[in-house]
Every structure is written in structure tokens, then in C-alpha cells.
């Protein structure tokens, strides 16, 4: 008698720069697990080139994010949905998934919409897996591994700090900013907006956006030197999920190359990262005109005005970074209109492009302080991943693989959890980290 297999249909919505490793992993595991992978993206042709060798297991479809009927139709025909859309678009996908009884996974932070759907998803036994990429994602999993190990020995964690950055590898670091885009440029431009919240020496701490890039610390990573770090989002919200009620420090931060933050603060102080309004007929301006429009009146040159405006915050190193972007060379703006943030992004996408052969780099470090058997200990857990080239990036690898691995583990029955989940429970993080180690995503733990 011939056995009939029922295919599991996995829908991936969005196939941007962070999705390549996710797609490759799922396709390479599709035949063995009887999966059929549908990849929906606005650029169908680009997707078809990625699945050329997997025609029996995969299909590319055109996707229009504004077409609600198409989105619902694709979801209804699937068993598991992975949304690689920008974070603000996950809400509509999540509502459709819960309504239609489909599991969902994203690499993005848990949103208010996800929280609202939690009870219904649990009732319907639907998984809403979030924060399962790099940061958030691998950071949660790797931190919880150490936290659980220390607690299992009877230790008490008194301080936890975690830092992560998507950077450029040393061999490809050929611009004064020490930065190139390996993920969504818009997210880089708008990073830090809001107020950073953390705990220091047992006290609540808040850093508003206008001061974020001036209040930095230095982080050392063996073999890779020193990095700037600034506070990231709401660290306080992870104290309870991590089980760190005794910790007097709780901080999650973002890493950049030395000097980056000081130079980026020029854009913050000027208002060039503002995304709340549009500049009409922007293509009549140069970038020098744009800078001038944000500065006080006077007869000095734009560079002189900016130096006076920034005062002691301006130095030769910062000016070198700004000169590299051609901000004082009357470089024309080619966008017809855009917010200041969009105009800045358009320039940086040209200047911070990963060139053929360029490699990116992921750096992550957790810093633990804990008490065990009456003694104080300090432990650093560090990760460095270097990309293969400008397409097969460390960012795509570390964002896509934990998500793909966890989807596989759920579909193959390695864990059964429903509602809103993040990778802080052993059922999710243990097999994820074990498989990541096999592909070179390895944390080095060191007592300091």
C-alpha cells in the first residue's frame, strides 16, 4: 500500500536582505520534512532566482503589501507563516494568522498587537513566535543559557549587560565611519528614537533621544578591540522574563565602531533623523543646502556654521566623517521629496553600501556578575560572526537561521508552545543554540 504524505505549507512574506539564510535553510530541509515553501515578495523575479534549484519544494509569488485579500488568501492556504516584513507590518499578518488558525514567526520585538492576540492564540493552540532573530533572538537564547546555568549551581546574578552590533568586518572597513548597511537602512537611520530605559546600581535610568549618542560606554572584545556602546530601547522590560529580580544592573545596548556615535549625534542635533514631515521639491537642493537649512543665519560658510553650532562636540575626526559623505561639496539631492531622515538615508545607502566582496560582522557580548558560594564572579560571553560576502552576510545568517531552526523544531515536534513566545525557554533555546554552533555561531565564555 502506498503511503500518502501531507505537505506542510510554509509561507514566507518578504524576501529582503535579511532573509537569504532563512530561505536557504528552509529549502535545504524541505524535501526531508515534506515542506512546500511559498515565498511572497514584491520582486518575484529575484525570489525565483533564489529557488531555482528547489522547484519541487518552493514557489515564488508576487506580493502587494496593500492587498488585504491577497494576504489573507496566501495565509489561509498555509500552515505556518514567517513574516520578514518591516516590524510595523506584522500586526495585520498576525491578526489574519490568528483568525485563520495559522502559526506565525517573526524576528521582531513583541508588539502591542501581538500581546492583544496572545489569549486567543493560546486558546486556538496557535504559536506566535517573536524576537527570534539576532537582536532580539540569539541574544535572548545565549543569555538565558548562562543565566540558567548559573542559577542551577545556586548562583545569584547581580548584574547583566548585553551589547550587540551589526558592523563591517575589519578587512572591509574602508570608510571613516566604520559602518556599512547589512540590514534595513531605515532602521539604522531611526535607531534609538524614543527614550532608552535601563537599571544602573539599582536605580531606574532614562536617556532621551537627544542625549543617547553622547552617553556611551566602551566595550572590549578579545581579538577585535574596542567598540562604542549606547543604550537600546527598554532594557527594564526583560528583567522579569530573564528572572533577574536580584540584578542591580540591567542594560541592553547597541555597538558601533569608535567615534561613530559622536559623529552621528551631529545628525540628531541638527534634526536630520526626523521622519515626521516631508521636504517638498527636495531635488532642487544640494546636501550642503540641506545642512544649511538647519543652521542659524550668518555669513560664515556652512562648515563654519556647523562647527560653531556643535561647539565642543565637533572635532577633526567628526569632520572627516562628514566630509566623506560629501555634505559640503554641493552634492545634489536626487529624491523629489522626503523627510530629513529619508534624504539622509538616500545618501547613506550610496556611501555605506557593501561592495562586491565586502564582509560584514556581528559582535555580541553579555557581561554577567554573580555571587556563588560567597564569592563574586564576572563572566563575559562573546560572539563574533564574519559574513562570507556582500550577499551571504553575517546579519542574514544570524537573523535568519535562529528563526528557521525554531520553525523547523516546532514543525517537527521538538517543542509545543502556543501564544506569544520568545526564545527564553529551554524548549526553544537549547536546540536552537546547539544547531547554531554547528554553523559557526559560537559564544566564547571567559571569567574576567
Order of alpha helices (4+ residues) and beta strands (2+ residues): beta-alpha-beta-alpha-beta-alpha-beta-alpha-beta-alpha-beta-alpha-beta-alpha-beta-beta-alpha-beta-beta-alpha-beta-alpha-alpha-alpha-alpha-alpha-beta-beta-alpha-beta-alpha-beta
